[in-house]
Amino acid sequence: MDILLHICCGPCLIYPFSRLKDQGFKISGFYYNPNIYPVSEYHRRVEALKILSQEFSLVVEYPEHEENDFFQAINTPELLLGRCAICWSLRLRKTARQAKQGGFKVFSTTLLASPYQNHELLKQLGCQIGQEVGIDFYYEDFRLGFKQAQIEAKRQGIYRQKYCGCKYSMPPRIMERNEA
């Protein structure tokens, strides 16, 4: 079965890719992450993903980086507090629409590989968005392979970021460096 996999970053792709491949899915990737800040960080993550996608013979679509999509979605102080759910919804909705338009049967996300994300909320959003768009959301707890995937990424010299990606999740030392 064809699946469109939203990819948040290269290291988080490693385990879901192998699991989906083992289950017989024909995988295509979609790298839509308007939350990533600054643009230099976005490009570092793209380069890391390109290395892995070449190794995996994975075709990945890279839509233009539109950070305004993210900032417009969280444009009030009240929304800023719920930014993670808004960000996940933004990325999952775009992936679901792309999957539906591309004739895929299901979509999923590598966000499900991170132990730092709210899994229940991600699952709920994926299923809800899938229903709205008219395409199935594939859920699997990919966290089981997170640690091993991080070890593998480090072994291969694949860039491993230190924050989820948005400006508001940046550790202060990175923020200071980017604002200098």
C-alpha positions as CSV (number, residue, x, y, z in Angstrom):
1,M,0.0,0.0,0.0
2,D,1.2,3.5,-0.8
3,I,1.8,5.8,2.2
4,L,2.8,9.5,2.3
5,L,5.0,10.0,5.3
6,H,5.4,13.4,6.8
7,I,9.1,13.7,7.9
8,C,10.0,16.1,10.7
9,C,13.8,15.3,10.4
10,G,16.3,12.8,9.2
11,P,17.0,11.0,12.5
12,C,13.3,10.5,13.2
13,L,12.9,8.9,9.8
14,I,15.2,6.0,10.5
15,Y,13.0,3.7,12.6
16,P,9.6,4.5,11.0
17,F,11.0,3.9,7.5
18,S,12.3,0.5,8.4
19,R,9.0,-0.5,10.2
20,L,6.8,0.7,7.3
21,K,9.1,-1.0,4.8
22,D,9.0,-4.3,6.7
23,Q,5.2,-4.1,6.7
24,G,5.2,-3.8,2.9
25,F,4.3,-0.1,2.5
26,K,5.6,1.8,-0.5
27,I,6.8,5.0,1.1
28,S,7.0,8.5,-0.2
29,G,8.2,11.4,1.9
30,F,6.9,14.8,2.5
31,Y,9.0,17.4,4.3
32,Y,6.7,20.2,5.3
33,N,7.9,22.0,8.4
34,P,7.1,25.7,8.4
35,N,7.8,25.9,12.1
36,I,11.6,25.4,11.7
37,Y,13.5,28.5,12.7
38,P,15.9,30.0,11.6
39,V,16.1,29.3,7.9
40,S,19.7,28.0,8.4
41,E,18.3,25.3,10.7
42,Y,15.7,24.4,8.1
43,H,18.4,23.9,5.5
44,R,20.6,21.8,7.9
45,R,17.7,19.5,8.5
46,V,17.0,19.3,4.7
47,E,20.6,18.3,4.0
48,A,20.5,15.6,6.7
49,L,17.3,14.2,5.3
50,K,18.7,14.2,1.7
51,I,21.6,12.0,2.9
52,L,19.2,9.5,4.4
53,S,16.6,9.6,1.6
54,Q,19.4,8.8,-0.9
55,E,20.6,5.9,1.3
56,F,17.0,4.6,1.6
57,S,16.1,5.3,-2.1
58,L,13.2,7.4,-0.8
59,V,11.6,10.0,-2.9
60,V,10.9,13.1,-0.8
61,E,9.0,16.2,-1.8
62,Y,10.3,19.4,-0.4
63,P,7.7,22.2,-0.7
64,E,9.0,25.7,-0.3
65,H,9.7,26.7,3.3
66,E,6.9,29.0,4.3
67,E,7.6,30.0,7.9
68,N,4.7,32.5,7.6
69,D,2.3,29.6,7.6
70,F,3.4,28.8,11.2
71,F,3.6,32.4,12.5
72,Q,0.1,33.2,11.0
73,A,-1.3,30.1,12.7
74,I,-0.1,31.1,16.1
75,N,-0.6,34.9,15.7
76,T,-2.1,35.7,19.1
77,P,-0.7,35.2,22.7
78,E,-3.5,32.7,23.4
79,L,-2.6,30.6,20.4
80,L,1.1,30.8,21.2
81,L,0.4,28.8,24.3
82,G,-1.1,25.9,22.3
83,R,1.4,26.2,19.5
84,C,2.5,22.6,19.4
85,A,-1.0,21.3,18.7
86,I,-1.5,24.0,16.1
87,C,1.9,23.2,14.5
88,W,1.1,19.5,14.3
89,S,-2.3,20.2,12.8
90,L,-0.8,22.5,10.2
91,R,1.7,19.9,9.1
92,L,-0.6,16.9,9.3
93,R,-3.3,18.7,7.4
94,K,-0.9,19.7,4.6
95,T,0.4,16.1,4.4
96,A,-3.1,14.6,4.4
97,R,-4.2,16.9,1.5
98,Q,-1.0,16.2,-0.4
99,A,-1.6,12.5,0.1
100,K,-5.2,12.7,-1.0
101,Q,-4.2,14.7,-4.1
102,G,-1.4,12.3,-4.9
103,G,-3.6,9.2,-4.7
104,F,-2.1,7.7,-1.6
105,K,-4.2,5.4,0.6
106,V,-2.8,6.5,3.9
107,F,-0.6,9.1,5.5
108,S,1.5,9.2,8.7
109,T,4.3,11.2,10.4
110,T,7.7,10.6,11.9
111,L,6.6,12.9,14.7
112,L,5.4,9.6,16.2
113,A,9.0,8.6,16.7
114,S,9.8,11.3,19.2
115,P,9.4,10.6,23.0
116,Y,9.1,14.4,23.4
117,Q,5.8,14.8,21.6
118,N,2.3,14.2,22.9
119,H,1.5,10.9,21.3
120,E,-2.2,10.8,22.2
121,L,-2.8,14.2,20.8
122,L,-0.9,13.5,17.7
123,K,-2.9,10.3,17.1
124,Q,-6.2,12.2,17.8
125,L,-5.2,15.0,15.4
126,G,-4.1,12.6,12.7
127,C,-7.3,10.6,12.8
128,Q,-9.5,13.7,12.9
129,I,-7.6,15.4,10.0
130,G,-7.7,12.1,8.1
131,Q,-11.5,12.0,8.5
132,E,-11.9,15.6,7.4
133,V,-9.7,15.2,4.3
134,G,-11.0,11.7,3.5
135,I,-7.8,9.6,3.9
136,D,-6.7,7.2,6.5
137,F,-4.1,8.1,9.1
138,Y,-1.7,5.3,10.0
139,Y,-0.8,5.3,13.6
140,E,2.1,3.3,15.1
141,D,4.1,4.0,18.2
142,F,7.5,4.5,16.6
143,R,9.1,5.6,19.9
144,L,10.3,2.1,20.5
145,G,13.1,2.7,17.9
146,F,14.0,6.3,18.9
147,K,17.1,5.6,20.9
148,Q,18.6,3.2,18.4
149,A,17.8,5.6,15.5
150,Q,19.6,8.4,17.3
151,I,22.6,6.1,17.8
152,E,22.5,5.2,14.1
153,A,22.3,8.9,13.1
154,K,25.2,9.7,15.3
155,R,27.2,6.8,13.9
156,Q,26.5,8.0,10.3
157,G,27.3,11.7,11.2
158,I,23.7,12.7,10.4
159,Y,22.8,16.1,11.9
160,R,20.8,15.7,15.1
161,Q,19.1,18.9,16.2
162,K,18.8,20.1,19.8
163,Y,15.2,21.4,19.7
164,C,12.0,20.7,18.0
165,G,12.4,23.4,15.5
166,C,10.3,26.5,16.3
167,K,11.7,29.7,17.6
168,Y,9.9,29.2,20.9
169,S,11.5,25.8,21.6
170,M,15.1,27.0,21.0
171,P,17.4,26.6,24.0
172,P,18.6,30.1,25.1
173,R,22.2,29.5,24.0
174,I,21.1,28.7,20.5
175,M,18.7,31.7,20.4
176,E,21.5,34.0,21.5
177,R,23.8,32.7,18.8
178,N,21.1,33.2,16.1
179,E,20.2,36.7,17.2
180,A,23.9,37.9,17.5
